[in-house]
Amino acid sequence: MEDVKIDKTIDARCTLGCPGPLMELISAIKNEEIGTVIELLTSEKDTRVNAPLWLSKVGQELIGIEERDGYWSIVAKKIK
């Protein structure tokens, strides 16, 4: 994912419990323009499962999930 240009980063590490990070991602997808690439940083382990499921359900693109030092980076693109 190193070559992906991130347009917006949401840092929800250690600040929001479940389902907070997913709700932040949902809000960003709803409010951003088509083509926007959004990175969600979260330490909430359930989000790494719930975010891809939600993105698939609503027809948005999951670019990737990367585990980092105690948190995950979830990158998605608004495609519709």
Summary of the structure (lengths in Angstrom):
residues: 80
radius of gyration: 11.2
end to end distance: 21.4
largest distance: 32.1
contacts: 238
relative contact order: 0.26
helix: 29%
strand: 30%
